């Protein structure tokens, strides 16, 4: 069967006039041009500091969700706060003055700067290490040569693309290389911005198995572009307890607008962590290895919009704390959809407008020798892609004979109307993705 992928990436574009910097007398400092996948130094952060970083990133997740809804995003929706905050942390490393203060507050950064960047270093290493201990012999089904050979994969990758001959600060580039693994690639936006754009999109495609092939649309880079910071998160995992394709049947899904579509509804009977908090039902579906899961939240019937407007990191924590293992039937539709955003309006409204204002932005920490370098954030592009299904017909064939009950167990969750979902790293609590399905018929 095809590999199932949960992907996101975000790119931050910094454009501005750097008159006087483009000279052979001020070459870019010598930095390895190959994009590193691992930060260059070992971080020195403790569990409490890492938890503080994660709490801020999770709070940003729901701020972004609210901000996008305020922009009129009313369909199926998916964002990755981990990707957004990582790309913007690389940007923040060069911010000064009011720009820095606004970004710090908006992005929920509470650690001191040195610890903050070390925290992102530690988080990347921790998440990249997920799945290393997954043993196929411990899985509840057998894999053969026709199956995906890797049942779990989670990769975070960063890269930096800078205009040649611009005197970027060695301290700034060292921070990126040391804590984000962002290799520096010298390019020439002024000569061929569209060629550079295509090159960056090719890199994006390589990091995401070509699931996202045009993060940067035509015209997004110009001759005035000076720096592009990219982050990619690639997640592919099989369920710890796969749904049996034999049990998937057409079922009605009532969309947010009240219309009804027939969608393929997956079903299984298994013991899962479940909870009911404030009238909402939740089930936590683990991926192989058990460290990462999808938490599916079904708000009270008829109250999706009011519940979603109040859904935040605190509510998520209450649900997680209330989870208790219970056997029952879970019904979840197959779904697959893309989301694509330009985050400038949302981030400006959330509290960091100076970063996007060429007259007010202060990114003087990115270059050597001058405070007024003219750099400002032109746009923040964020694309996501998700596909959810039974995770393998082989699993269905292998386990179909064991599901045979004298009496039907209770249904712990039936997602036949709009629901929220959170893909999270259980040990750290990091929200990798947060999304909603309000129209499953449109997500087939």
Buried (B, 14 or more C-beta within 10 A) or exposed (E): BEBBBBBBBBBBBBBBEBEEBBEEEBEBBEBEEEBBBEBBEEBEBEEEBBBBBBBBBBBBBBBBBBBBBEEEBEBBBBBBBBBBBBBBBBBBBBBBBBBBBBBBEBBBBBBEEEBBBBBBBBBBBBBBEBBEEBEBEEBBBEBEEEBBEBBBBBBBBBBBBBBBBBBBBEEBBBBBBBBBBBBBBBBBBBEBBBEBBBBBBEBBBEBBEEBBEBBBEEEBBBEBBBBBBBBBBBBBBBBBBBBBBBBBEEBEBBBBEEEEBEBBBBBBBBEBBBBBBBEBBBBBBBBBBEBBBBBBBBBEEEEBEEBBEEBBBEBBEBBBEBBEEBEBBBBBBBBEBBBEBBBBBBBBBBBBBBBBEBEBBBBBBBBBEEEEBBBBBBBBBBBBBBBBBBBBBBBBEBBEEEEEEEEEEEEBBBBBBBBBBBBBBBEBBBBBBBBBBBBBBBBB
